[in-house]
């Protein structure tokens, strides 16, 4: 996982809201982004309607998703 980024939900919410810095960060680092299962759950909890659900499902499918384990939590 060296050189990879675990993104927090707030960055992805900003990305979906099209905030400049978040959009740039995600686009530039796209291939290095990893999402945790917790972030996925939080994003799904905020979905409003079928169109948002479809967008989120398509977006999430582009990334590697890892469960949160104590080993991963200790990774720097």
mmCIF file of the N, C-alpha and C atoms, coordinates in Angstrom:
data_MODEL
# 
_entry.id   MODEL 
# 
loop_
_atom_site.group_PDB 
_atom_site.id 
_atom_site.type_symbol 
_atom_site.label_atom_id 
_atom_site.label_alt_id 
_atom_site.label_comp_id 
_atom_site.label_asym_id 
_atom_site.label_entity_id 
_atom_site.label_seq_id 
_atom_site.pdbx_PDB_ins_code 
_atom_site.Cartn_x 
_atom_site.Cartn_y 
_atom_site.Cartn_z 
_atom_site.occupancy 
_atom_site.B_iso_or_equiv 
_atom_site.pdbx_formal_charge 
_atom_site.auth_seq_id 
_atom_site.auth_comp_id 
_atom_site.auth_asym_id 
_atom_site.auth_atom_id 
_atom_site.pdbx_PDB_model_num 
ATOM 1   N N  . UNK A 1 1  ? 0.809   -1.201 0.000   1.00 0.00 ? 1  UNK A N  1 
ATOM 2   C CA . UNK A 1 1  ? 0.000   0.000  0.000   1.00 0.00 ? 1  UNK A CA 1 
ATOM 3   C C  . UNK A 1 1  ? 0.849   1.260  0.000   1.00 0.00 ? 1  UNK A C  1 
ATOM 4   N N  . UNK A 1 2  ? 2.128   1.121  -0.151  1.00 0.00 ? 2  UNK A N  1 
ATOM 5   C CA . UNK A 1 2  ? 3.005   2.275  -0.195  1.00 0.00 ? 2  UNK A CA 1 
ATOM 6   C C  . UNK A 1 2  ? 2.623   3.169  -1.358  1.00 0.00 ? 2  UNK A C  1 
ATOM 7   N N  . UNK A 1 3  ? 2.522   4.457  -1.066  1.00 0.00 ? 3  UNK A N  1 
ATOM 8   C CA . UNK A 1 3  ? 2.158   5.405  -2.098  1.00 0.00 ? 3  UNK A CA 1 
ATOM 9   C C  . UNK A 1 3  ? 0.671   5.488  -2.365  1.00 0.00 ? 3  UNK A C  1 
ATOM 10  N N  . UNK A 1 4  ? -0.111  4.783  -1.569  1.00 0.00 ? 4  UNK A N  1 
ATOM 11  C CA . UNK A 1 4  ? -1.558  4.812  -1.732  1.00 0.00 ? 4  UNK A CA 1 
ATOM 12  C C  . UNK A 1 4  ? -2.175  5.758  -0.714  1.00 0.00 ? 4  UNK A C  1 
ATOM 13  N N  . UNK A 1 5  ? -3.401  6.147  -0.992  1.00 0.00 ? 5  UNK A N  1 
ATOM 14  C CA . UNK A 1 5  ? -4.137  7.027  -0.092  1.00 0.00 ? 5  UNK A CA 1 
ATOM 15  C C  . UNK A 1 5  ? -5.442  6.369  0.321   1.00 0.00 ? 5  UNK A C  1 
ATOM 16  N N  . UNK A 1 6  ? -5.684  6.325  1.632   1.00 0.00 ? 6  UNK A N  1 
ATOM 17  C CA . UNK A 1 6  ? -7.004  6.011  2.147   1.00 0.00 ? 6  UNK A CA 1 
ATOM 18  C C  . UNK A 1 6  ? -7.712  7.349  2.282   1.00 0.00 ? 6  UNK A C  1 
ATOM 19  N N  . UNK A 1 7  ? -8.809  7.522  1.588   1.00 0.00 ? 7  UNK A N  1 
ATOM 20  C CA . UNK A 1 7  ? -9.516  8.796  1.673   1.00 0.00 ? 7  UNK A CA 1 
ATOM 21  C C  . UNK A 1 7  ? -10.616 8.728  2.711   1.00 0.00 ? 7  UNK A C  1 
ATOM 22  N N  . UNK A 1 8  ? -10.776 9.831  3.411   1.00 0.00 ? 8  UNK A N  1 
ATOM 23  C CA . UNK A 1 8  ? -11.859 9.951  4.363   1.00 0.00 ? 8  UNK A CA 1 
ATOM 24  C C  . UNK A 1 8  ? -13.117 10.401 3.635   1.00 0.00 ? 8  UNK A C  1 
ATOM 25  N N  . UNK A 1 9  ? -14.236 10.166 4.240   1.00 0.00 ? 9  UNK A N  1 
ATOM 26  C CA . UNK A 1 9  ? -15.523 10.488 3.629   1.00 0.00 ? 9  UNK A CA 1 
ATOM 27  C C  . UNK A 1 9  ? -15.638 11.960 3.265   1.00 0.00 ? 9  UNK A C  1 
ATOM 28  N N  . UNK A 1 10 ? -15.112 12.848 4.111   1.00 0.00 ? 10 UNK A N  1 
ATOM 29  C CA . UNK A 1 10 ? -15.275 14.277 3.846   1.00 0.00 ? 10 UNK A CA 1 
ATOM 30  C C  . UNK A 1 10 ? -14.643 14.705 2.529   1.00 0.00 ? 10 UNK A C  1 
ATOM 31  N N  . UNK A 1 11 ? -13.537 14.105 2.154   1.00 0.00 ? 11 UNK A N  1 
ATOM 32  C CA . UNK A 1 11 ? -12.901 14.441 0.872   1.00 0.00 ? 11 UNK A CA 1 
ATOM 33  C C  . UNK A 1 11 ? -13.789 13.997 -0.284  1.00 0.00 ? 11 UNK A C  1 
ATOM 34  N N  . UNK A 1 12 ? -14.378 12.827 -0.163  1.00 0.00 ? 12 UNK A N  1 
ATOM 35  C CA . UNK A 1 12 ? -15.238 12.330 -1.240  1.00 0.00 ? 12 UNK A CA 1 
ATOM 36  C C  . UNK A 1 12 ? -16.549 13.103 -1.317  1.00 0.00 ? 12 UNK A C  1 
ATOM 37  N N  . UNK A 1 13 ? -17.081 13.514 -0.183  1.00 0.00 ? 13 UNK A N  1 
ATOM 38  C CA . UNK A 1 13 ? -18.276 14.364 -0.205  1.00 0.00 ? 13 UNK A CA 1 
ATOM 39  C C  . UNK A 1 13 ? -17.947 15.677 -0.922  1.00 0.00 ? 13 UNK A C  1 
ATOM 40  N N  . UNK A 1 14 ? -16.793 16.255 -0.606  1.00 0.00 ? 14 UNK A N  1 
ATOM 41  C CA . UNK A 1 14 ? -16.364 17.475 -1.298  1.00 0.00 ? 14 UNK A CA 1 
ATOM 42  C C  . UNK A 1 14 ? -16.174 17.220 -2.788  1.00 0.00 ? 14 UNK A C  1 
ATOM 43  N N  . UNK A 1 15 ? -15.653 16.071 -3.150  1.00 0.00 ? 15 UNK A N  1 
ATOM 44  C CA . UNK A 1 15 ? -15.507 15.709 -4.563  1.00 0.00 ? 15 UNK A CA 1 
ATOM 45  C C  . UNK A 1 15 ? -16.868 15.699 -5.258  1.00 0.00 ? 15 UNK A C  1 
ATOM 46  N N  . UNK A 1 16 ? -17.848 15.044 -4.641  1.00 0.00 ? 16 UNK A N  1 
ATOM 47  C CA . UNK A 1 16 ? -19.187 14.975 -5.239  1.00 0.00 ? 16 UNK A CA 1 
ATOM 48  C C  . UNK A 1 16 ? -19.872 16.341 -5.286  1.00 0.00 ? 16 UNK A C  1 
ATOM 49  N N  . UNK A 1 17 ? -19.474 17.229 -4.382  1.00 0.00 ? 17 UNK A N  1 
ATOM 50  C CA . UNK A 1 17 ? -20.014 18.597 -4.398  1.00 0.00 ? 17 UNK A CA 1 
ATOM 51  C C  . UNK A 1 17 ? -19.228 19.505 -5.343  1.00 0.00 ? 17 UNK A C  1 
ATOM 52  N N  . UNK A 1 18 ? -18.219 18.917 -5.980  1.00 0.00 ? 18 UNK A N  1 
ATOM 53  C CA . UNK A 1 18 ? -17.384 19.594 -6.974  1.00 0.00 ? 18 UNK A CA 1 
ATOM 54  C C  . UNK A 1 18 ? -16.540 20.727 -6.401  1.00 0.00 ? 18 UNK A C  1 
ATOM 55  N N  . UNK A 1 19 ? -16.072 20.547 -5.168  1.00 0.00 ? 19 UNK A N  1 
ATOM 56  C CA . UNK A 1 19 ? -15.157 21.519 -4.586  1.00 0.00 ? 19 UNK A CA 1 
ATOM 57  C C  . UNK A 1 19 ? -13.788 21.321 -5.225  1.00 0.00 ? 19 UNK A C  1 
ATOM 58  N N  . UNK A 1 20 ? -13.228 22.420 -5.726  1.00 0.00 ? 20 UNK A N  1 
ATOM 59  C CA . UNK A 1 20 ? -12.016 22.395 -6.538  1.00 0.00 ? 20 UNK A CA 1 
ATOM 60  C C  . UNK A 1 20 ? -10.873 21.542 -6.030  1.00 0.00 ? 20 UNK A C  1 
ATOM 61  N N  . UNK A 1 21 ? -10.438 21.770 -4.800  1.00 0.00 ? 21 UNK A N  1 
ATOM 62  C CA . UNK A 1 21 ? -9.274  21.035 -4.281  1.00 0.00 ? 21 UNK A CA 1 
ATOM 63  C C  . UNK A 1 21 ? -9.538  19.541 -4.202  1.00 0.00 ? 21 UNK A C  1 
ATOM 64  N N  . UNK A 1 22 ? -10.735 19.166 -3.804  1.00 0.00 ? 22 UNK A N  1 
ATOM 65  C CA . UNK A 1 22 ? -11.069 17.742 -3.706  1.00 0.00 ? 22 UNK A CA 1 
ATOM 66  C C  . UNK A 1 22 ? -11.118 17.104 -5.088  1.00 0.00 ? 22 UNK A C  1 
ATOM 67  N N  . UNK A 1 23 ? -11.698 17.796 -6.044  1.00 0.00 ? 23 UNK A N  1 
ATOM 68  C CA . UNK A 1 23 ? -11.778 17.273 -7.416  1.00 0.00 ? 23 UNK A CA 1 
ATOM 69  C C  . UNK A 1 23 ? -10.377 17.088 -7.988  1.00 0.00 ? 23 UNK A C  1 
ATOM 70  N N  . UNK A 1 24 ? -9.538  18.075 -7.807  1.00 0.00 ? 24 UNK A N  1 
ATOM 71  C CA . UNK A 1 24 ? -8.159  17.978 -8.309  1.00 0.00 ? 24 UNK A CA 1 
ATOM 72  C C  . UNK A 1 24 ? -7.434  16.821 -7.636  1.00 0.00 ? 24 UNK A C  1 
ATOM 73  N N  . UNK A 1 25 ? -7.551  16.720 -6.309  1.00 0.00 ? 25 UNK A N  1 
ATOM 74  C CA . UNK A 1 25 ? -6.845  15.665 -5.583  1.00 0.00 ? 25 UNK A CA 1 
ATOM 75  C C  . UNK A 1 25 ? -7.275  14.283 -6.061  1.00 0.00 ? 25 UNK A C  1 
ATOM 76  N N  . UNK A 1 26 ? -8.569  14.063 -6.173  1.00 0.00 ? 26 UNK A N  1 
ATOM 77  C CA . UNK A 1 26 ? -9.062  12.747 -6.610  1.00 0.00 ? 26 UNK A CA 1 
ATOM 78  C C  . UNK A 1 26 ? -8.625  12.466 -8.041  1.00 0.00 ? 26 UNK A C  1 
ATOM 79  N N  . UNK A 1 27 ? -8.741  13.433 -8.912  1.00 0.00 ? 27 UNK A N  1 
ATOM 80  C CA . UNK A 1 27 ? -8.356  13.217 -10.310 1.00 0.00 ? 27 UNK A CA 1 
ATOM 81  C C  . UNK A 1 27 ? -6.863  12.949 -10.472 1.00 0.00 ? 27 UNK A C  1 
ATOM 82  N N  . UNK A 1 28 ? -6.035  13.675 -9.747  1.00 0.00 ? 28 UNK A N  1 
ATOM 83  C CA . UNK A 1 28 ? -4.581  13.501 -9.859  1.00 0.00 ? 28 UNK A CA 1 
ATOM 84  C C  . UNK A 1 28 ? -4.127  12.178 -9.244  1.00 0.00 ? 28 UNK A C  1 
ATOM 85  N N  . UNK A 1 29 ? -4.771  11.766 -8.174  1.00 0.00 ? 29 UNK A N  1 
ATOM 86  C CA . UNK A 1 29 ? -4.336  10.579 -7.429  1.00 0.00 ? 29 UNK A CA 1 
ATOM 87  C C  . UNK A 1 29 ? -5.237  9.371  -7.618  1.00 0.00 ? 29 UNK A C  1 
ATOM 88  N N  . UNK A 1 30 ? -6.062  9.409  -8.628  1.00 0.00 ? 30 UNK A N  1 
ATOM 89  C CA . UNK A 1 30 ? -7.080  8.392  -8.872  1.00 0.00 ? 30 UNK A CA 1 
ATOM 90  C C  . UNK A 1 30 ? -6.555  6.961  -8.722  1.00 0.00 ? 30 UNK A C  1 
ATOM 91  N N  . UNK A 1 31 ? -5.447  6.663  -9.336  1.00 0.00 ? 31 UNK A N  1 
ATOM 92  C CA . UNK A 1 31 ? -4.933  5.290  -9.350  1.00 0.00 ? 31 UNK A CA 1 
ATOM 93  C C  . UNK A 1 31 ? -4.341  4.859  -8.010  1.00 0.00 ? 31 UNK A C  1 
ATOM 94  N N  . UNK A 1 32 ? -4.157  5.798  -7.099  1.00 0.00 ? 32 UNK A N  1 
ATOM 95  C CA . UNK A 1 32 ? -3.541  5.491  -5.802  1.00 0.00 ? 32 UNK A CA 1 
ATOM 96  C C  . UNK A 1 32 ? -4.547  5.501  -4.652  1.00 0.00 ? 32 UNK A C  1 
ATOM 97  N N  . UNK A 1 33 ? -5.804  5.720  -4.958  1.00 0.00 ? 33 UNK A N  1 
ATOM 98  C CA . UNK A 1 33 ? -6.824  5.852  -3.918  1.00 0.00 ? 33 UNK A CA 1 
ATOM 99  C C  . UNK A 1 33 ? -7.397  4.488  -3.553  1.00 0.00 ? 33 UNK A C  1 
ATOM 100 N N  . UNK A 1 34 ? -7.513  4.273  -2.253  1.00 0.00 ? 34 UNK A N  1 
ATOM 101 C CA . UNK A 1 34 ? -8.142  3.089  -1.695  1.00 0.00 ? 34 UNK A CA 1 
ATOM 102 C C  . UNK A 1 34 ? -9.247  3.576  -0.766  1.00 0.00 ? 34 UNK A C  1 
ATOM 103 N N  . UNK A 1 35 ? -10.370 2.905  -0.804  1.00 0.00 ? 35 UNK A N  1 
ATOM 104 C CA . UNK A 1 35 ? -11.477 3.259  0.069   1.00 0.00 ? 35 UNK A CA 1 
ATOM 105 C C  . UNK A 1 35 ? -11.670 2.184  1.131   1.00 0.00 ? 35 UNK A C  1 
ATOM 106 N N  . UNK A 1 36 ? -12.004 2.612  2.335   1.00 0.00 ? 36 UNK A N  1 
ATOM 107 C CA . UNK A 1 36 ? -12.283 1.640  3.393   1.00 0.00 ? 36 UNK A CA 1 
ATOM 108 C C  . UNK A 1 36 ? -13.762 1.288  3.379   1.00 0.00 ? 36 UNK A C  1 
ATOM 109 N N  . UNK A 1 37 ? -14.059 0.164  3.954   1.00 0.00 ? 37 UNK A N  1 
ATOM 110 C CA . UNK A 1 37 ? -15.455 -0.262 4.038   1.00 0.00 ? 37 UNK A CA 1 
ATOM 111 C C  . UNK A 1 37 ? -16.279 0.720  4.866   1.00 0.00 ? 37 UNK A C  1 
ATOM 112 N N  . UNK A 1 38 ? -15.667 1.383  5.814   1.00 0.00 ? 38 UNK A N  1 
ATOM 113 C CA . UNK A 1 38 ? -16.376 2.386  6.627   1.00 0.00 ? 38 UNK A CA 1 
ATOM 114 C C  . UNK A 1 38 ? -16.763 3.583  5.763   1.00 0.00 ? 38 UNK A C  1 
ATOM 115 N N  . UNK A 1 39 ? -15.840 4.046  4.927   1.00 0.00 ? 39 UNK A N  1 
ATOM 116 C CA . UNK A 1 39 ? -16.134 5.168  4.035   1.00 0.00 ? 39 UNK A CA 1 
ATOM 117 C C  . UNK A 1 39 ? -17.271 4.796  3.089   1.00 0.00 ? 39 UNK A C  1 
ATOM 118 N N  . UNK A 1 40 ? -17.239 3.583  2.570   1.00 0.00 ? 40 UNK A N  1 
ATOM 119 C CA . UNK A 1 40 ? -18.299 3.134  1.673   1.00 0.00 ? 40 UNK A CA 1 
ATOM 120 C C  . UNK A 1 40 ? -19.643 3.183  2.395   1.00 0.00 ? 40 UNK A C  1 
ATOM 121 N N  . UNK A 1 41 ? -19.693 2.681  3.620   1.00 0.00 ? 41 UNK A N  1 
ATOM 122 C CA . UNK A 1 41 ? -20.941 2.690  4.394   1.00 0.00 ? 41 UNK A CA 1 
ATOM 123 C C  . UNK A 1 41 ? -21.428 4.117  4.620   1.00 0.00 ? 41 UNK A C  1 
ATOM 124 N N  . UNK A 1 42 ? -20.516 5.026  4.947   1.00 0.00 ? 42 UNK A N  1 
ATOM 125 C CA . UNK A 1 42 ? -20.905 6.419  5.174   1.00 0.00 ? 42 UNK A CA 1 
ATOM 126 C C  . UNK A 1 42 ? -21.422 7.073  3.901   1.00 0.00 ? 42 UNK A C  1 
ATOM 127 N N  . UNK A 1 43 ? -20.803 6.794  2.772   1.00 0.00 ? 43 UNK A N  1 
ATOM 128 C CA . UNK A 1 43 ? -21.273 7.362  1.508   1.00 0.00 ? 43 UNK A CA 1 
ATOM 129 C C  . UNK A 1 43 ? -22.671 6.844  1.161   1.00 0.00 ? 43 UNK A C  1 
ATOM 130 N N  . UNK A 1 44 ? -22.888 5.542  1.320   1.00 0.00 ? 44 UNK A N  1 
ATOM 131 C CA . UNK A 1 44 ? -24.205 4.973  1.034   1.00 0.00 ? 44 UNK A CA 1 
ATOM 132 C C  . UNK A 1 44 ? -25.270 5.526  1.983   1.00 0.00 ? 44 UNK A C  1 
ATOM 133 N N  . UNK A 1 45 ? -24.888 5.813  3.218   1.00 0.00 ? 45 UNK A N  1 
ATOM 134 C CA . UNK A 1 45 ? -25.844 6.362  4.183   1.00 0.00 ? 45 UNK A CA 1 
ATOM 135 C C  . UNK A 1 45 ? -26.352 7.737  3.757   1.00 0.00 ? 45 UNK A C  1 
ATOM 136 N N  . UNK A 1 46 ? -25.548 8.465  2.989   1.00 0.00 ? 46 UNK A N  1 
ATOM 137 C CA . UNK A 1 46 ? -25.930 9.798  2.568   1.00 0.00 ? 46 UNK A CA 1 
ATOM 138 C C  . UNK A 1 46 ? -26.643 9.877  1.230   1.00 0.00 ? 46 UNK A C  1 
ATOM 139 N N  . UNK A 1 47 ? -26.852 8.755  0.578   1.00 0.00 ? 47 UNK A N  1 
ATOM 140 C CA . UNK A 1 47 ? -27.472 8.739  -0.754  1.00 0.00 ? 47 UNK A CA 1 
ATOM 141 C C  . UNK A 1 47 ? -28.929 9.162  -0.667  1.00 0.00 ? 47 UNK A C  1 
ATOM 142 N N  . UNK A 1 48 ? -29.295 10.042 -1.600  1.00 0.00 ? 48 UNK A N  1 
ATOM 143 C CA . UNK A 1 48 ? -30.684 10.509 -1.703  1.00 0.00 ? 48 UNK A CA 1 
ATOM 144 C C  . UNK A 1 48 ? -31.197 10.199 -3.097  1.00 0.00 ? 48 UNK A C  1 
ATOM 145 N N  . UNK A 1 49 ? -31.963 9.154  -3.213  1.00 0.00 ? 49 UNK A N  1 
ATOM 146 C CA . UNK A 1 49 ? -32.586 8.832  -4.485  1.00 0.00 ? 49 UNK A CA 1 
ATOM 147 C C  . UNK A 1 49 ? -31.788 7.885  -5.358  1.00 0.00 ? 49 UNK A C  1 
ATOM 148 N N  . UNK A 1 50 ? -32.491 7.367  -6.348  1.00 0.00 ? 50 UNK A N  1 
ATOM 149 C CA . UNK A 1 50 ? -31.922 6.364  -7.251  1.00 0.00 ? 50 UNK A CA 1 
ATOM 150 C C  . UNK A 1 50 ? -30.778 6.917  -8.105  1.00 0.00 ? 50 UNK A C  1 
ATOM 151 N N  . UNK A 1 51 ? -30.878 8.158  -8.550  1.00 0.00 ? 51 UNK A N  1 
ATOM 152 C CA . UNK A 1 51 ? -29.819 8.696  -9.409  1.00 0.00 ? 51 UNK A CA 1 
ATOM 153 C C  . UNK A 1 51 ? -28.513 8.835  -8.636  1.00 0.00 ? 51 UNK A C  1 
ATOM 154 N N  . UNK A 1 52 ? -28.576 9.284  -7.385  1.00 0.00 ? 52 UNK A N  1 
ATOM 155 C CA . UNK A 1 52 ? -27.365 9.372  -6.561  1.00 0.00 ? 52 UNK A CA 1 
ATOM 156 C C  . UNK A 1 52 ? -26.808 7.984  -6.284  1.00 0.00 ? 52 UNK A C  1 
ATOM 157 N N  . UNK A 1 53 ? -27.695 7.022  -6.067  1.00 0.00 ? 53 UNK A N  1 
ATOM 158 C CA . UNK A 1 53 ? -27.260 5.652  -5.821  1.00 0.00 ? 53 UNK A CA 1 
ATOM 159 C C  . UNK A 1 53 ? -26.496 5.106  -7.019  1.00 0.00 ? 53 UNK A C  1 
ATOM 160 N N  . UNK A 1 54 ? -27.002 5.344  -8.199  1.00 0.00 ? 54 UNK A N  1 
ATOM 161 C CA . UNK A 1 54 ? -26.339 4.873  -9.419  1.00 0.00 ? 54 UNK A CA 1 
ATOM 162 C C  . UNK A 1 54 ? -24.970 5.518  -9.578  1.00 0.00 ? 54 UNK A C  1 
ATOM 163 N N  . UNK A 1 55 ? -24.899 6.822  -9.360  1.00 0.00 ? 55 UNK A N  1 
ATOM 164 C CA . UNK A 1 55 ? -23.619 7.538  -9.459  1.00 0.00 ? 55 UNK A CA 1 
ATOM 165 C C  . UNK A 1 55 ? -22.631 6.975  -8.454  1.00 0.00 ? 55 UNK A C  1 
ATOM 166 N N  . UNK A 1 56 ? -23.080 6.775  -7.221  1.00 0.00 ? 56 UNK A N  1 
ATOM 167 C CA . UNK A 1 56 ? -22.185 6.258  -6.188  1.00 0.00 ? 56 UNK A CA 1 
ATOM 168 C C  . UNK A 1 56 ? -21.722 4.844  -6.512  1.00 0.00 ? 56 UNK A C  1 
ATOM 169 N N  . UNK A 1 57 ? -22.619 3.990  -6.935  1.00 0.00 ? 57 UNK A N  1 
ATOM 170 C CA . UNK A 1 57 ? -22.233 2.617  -7.271  1.00 0.00 ? 57 UNK A CA 1 
ATOM 171 C C  . UNK A 1 57 ? -21.198 2.586  -8.386  1.00 0.00 ? 57 UNK A C  1 
ATOM 172 N N  . UNK A 1 58 ? -21.387 3.417  -9.400  1.00 0.00 ? 58 UNK A N  1 
ATOM 173 C CA . UNK A 1 58 ? -20.416 3.486  -10.498 1.00 0.00 ? 58 UNK A CA 1 
ATOM 174 C C  . UNK A 1 58 ? -19.078 4.020  -10.014 1.00 0.00 ? 58 UNK A C  1 
ATOM 175 N N  . UNK A 1 59 ? -19.102 5.033  -9.175  1.00 0.00 ? 59 UNK A N  1 
ATOM 176 C CA . UNK A 1 59 ? -17.875 5.638  -8.651  1.00 0.00 ? 59 UNK A CA 1 
ATOM 177 C C  . UNK A 1 59 ? -17.114 4.640  -7.784  1.00 0.00 ? 59 UNK A C  1 
ATOM 178 N N  . UNK A 1 60 ? -17.806 4.022  -6.849  1.00 0.00 ? 60 UNK A N  1 
ATOM 179 C CA . UNK A 1 60 ? -17.175 3.088  -5.915  1.00 0.00 ? 60 UNK A CA 1 
ATOM 180 C C  . UNK A 1 60 ? -16.564 1.897  -6.651  1.00 0.00 ? 60 UNK A C  1 
ATOM 181 N N  . UNK A 1 61 ? -17.184 1.481  -7.728  1.00 0.00 ? 61 UNK A N  1 
ATOM 182 C CA . UNK A 1 61 ? -16.681 0.320  -8.468  1.00 0.00 ? 61 UNK A CA 1 
ATOM 183 C C  . UNK A 1 61 ? -15.306 0.562  -9.084  1.00 0.00 ? 61 UNK A C  1 
ATOM 184 N N  . UNK A 1 62 ? -14.877 1.801  -9.144  1.00 0.00 ? 62 UNK A N  1 
ATOM 185 C CA . UNK A 1 62 ? -13.587 2.144  -9.744  1.00 0.00 ? 62 UNK A CA 1 
ATOM 186 C C  . UNK A 1 62 ? -12.409 1.982  -8.792  1.00 0.00 ? 62 UNK A C  1 
ATOM 187 N N  . UNK A 1 63 ? -12.688 1.770  -7.516  1.00 0.00 ? 63 UNK A N  1 
ATOM 188 C CA . UNK A 1 63 ? -11.630 1.778  -6.506  1.00 0.00 ? 63 UNK A CA 1 
ATOM 189 C C  . UNK A 1 63 ? -11.499 0.443  -5.795  1.00 0.00 ? 63 UNK A C  1 
ATOM 190 N N  . UNK A 1 64 ? -10.326 0.255  -5.257  1.00 0.00 ? 64 UNK A N  1 
ATOM 191 C CA . UNK A 1 64 ? -10.068 -0.884 -4.382  1.00 0.00 ? 64 UNK A CA 1 
ATOM 192 C C  . UNK A 1 64 ? -10.696 -0.561 -3.027  1.00 0.00 ? 64 UNK A C  1 
ATOM 193 N N  . UNK A 1 65 ? -11.407 -1.516 -2.455  1.00 0.00 ? 65 UNK A N  1 
ATOM 194 C CA . UNK A 1 65 ? -12.073 -1.328 -1.168  1.00 0.00 ? 65 UNK A CA 1 
ATOM 195 C C  . UNK A 1 65 ? -11.508 -2.352 -0.194  1.00 0.00 ? 65 UNK A C  1 
ATOM 196 N N  . UNK A 1 66 ? -11.086 -1.863 0.968   1.00 0.00 ? 66 UNK A N  1 
ATOM 197 C CA . UNK A 1 66 ? -10.528 -2.750 1.978   1.00 0.00 ? 66 UNK A CA 1 
ATOM 198 C C  . UNK A 1 66 ? -11.316 -2.654 3.270   1.00 0.00 ? 66 UNK A C  1 
ATOM 199 N N  . UNK A 1 67 ? -11.439 -3.786 3.965   1.00 0.00 ? 67 UNK A N  1 
ATOM 200 C CA . UNK A 1 67 ? -12.065 -3.739 5.290   1.00 0.00 ? 67 UNK A CA 1 
ATOM 201 C C  . UNK A 1 67 ? -11.118 -3.029 6.252   1.00 0.00 ? 67 UNK A C  1 
ATOM 202 N N  . UNK A 1 68 ? -11.664 -2.522 7.303   1.00 0.00 ? 68 UNK A N  1 
ATOM 203 C CA . UNK A 1 68 ? -10.814 -1.881 8.307   1.00 0.00 ? 68 UNK A CA 1 
ATOM 204 C C  . UNK A 1 68 ? -10.434 -2.937 9.327   1.00 0.00 ? 68 UNK A C  1 
ATOM 205 N N  . UNK A 1 69 ? -9.158  -3.256 9.338   1.00 0.00 ? 69 UNK A N  1 
ATOM 206 C CA . UNK A 1 69 ? -8.620  -4.210 10.298  1.00 0.00 ? 69 UNK A CA 1 
ATOM 207 C C  . UNK A 1 69 ? -7.600  -3.472 11.162  1.00 0.00 ? 69 UNK A C  1 
ATOM 208 N N  . UNK A 1 70 ? -7.221  -4.069 12.262  1.00 0.00 ? 70 UNK A N  1 
ATOM 209 C CA . UNK A 1 70 ? -6.220  -3.415 13.115  1.00 0.00 ? 70 UNK A CA 1 
ATOM 210 C C  . UNK A 1 70 ? -4.887  -3.293 12.380  1.00 0.00 ? 70 UNK A C  1 
ATOM 211 N N  . UNK A 1 71 ? -4.570  -4.261 11.520  1.00 0.00 ? 71 UNK A N  1 
ATOM 212 C CA . UNK A 1 71 ? -3.327  -4.202 10.769  1.00 0.00 ? 71 UNK A CA 1 
ATOM 213 C C  . UNK A 1 71 ? -3.333  -3.010 9.794   1.00 0.00 ? 71 UNK A C  1 
ATOM 214 N N  . UNK A 1 72 ? -4.426  -2.838 9.088   1.00 0.00 ? 72 UNK A N  1 
ATOM 215 C CA . UNK A 1 72 ? -4.535  -1.723 8.152   1.00 0.00 ? 72 UNK A CA 1 
ATOM 216 C C  . UNK A 1 72 ? -4.552  -0.405 8.910   1.00 0.00 ? 72 UNK A C  1 
ATOM 217 N N  . UNK A 1 73 ? -5.241  -0.368 10.043  1.00 0.00 ? 73 UNK A N  1 
ATOM 218 C CA . UNK A 1 73 ? -5.328  0.873  10.829  1.00 0.00 ? 73 UNK A CA 1 
ATOM 219 C C  . UNK A 1 73 ? -3.955  1.337  11.308  1.00 0.00 ? 73 UNK A C  1 
ATOM 220 N N  . UNK A 1 74 ? -3.029  0.420  11.473  1.00 0.00 ? 74 UNK A N  1 
ATOM 221 C CA . UNK A 1 74 ? -1.677  0.777  11.941  1.00 0.00 ? 74 UNK A CA 1 
ATOM 222 C C  . UNK A 1 74 ? -0.742  1.166  10.815  1.00 0.00 ? 74 UNK A C  1 
ATOM 223 N N  . UNK A 1 75 ? -1.172  1.005  9.567   1.00 0.00 ? 75 UNK A N  1 
ATOM 224 C CA . UNK A 1 75 ? -0.319  1.312  8.415   1.00 0.00 ? 75 UNK A CA 1 
ATOM 225 C C  . UNK A 1 75 ? -0.106  2.803  8.316   1.00 0.00 ? 75 UNK A C  1 
ATOM 226 N N  . UNK A 1 76 ? 1.120   3.189  8.074   1.00 0.00 ? 76 UNK A N  1 
ATOM 227 C CA . UNK A 1 76 ? 1.447   4.620  7.918   1.00 0.00 ? 76 UNK A CA 1 
ATOM 228 C C  . UNK A 1 76 ? 1.653   4.970  6.491   1.00 0.00 ? 76 UNK A C  1 
# 
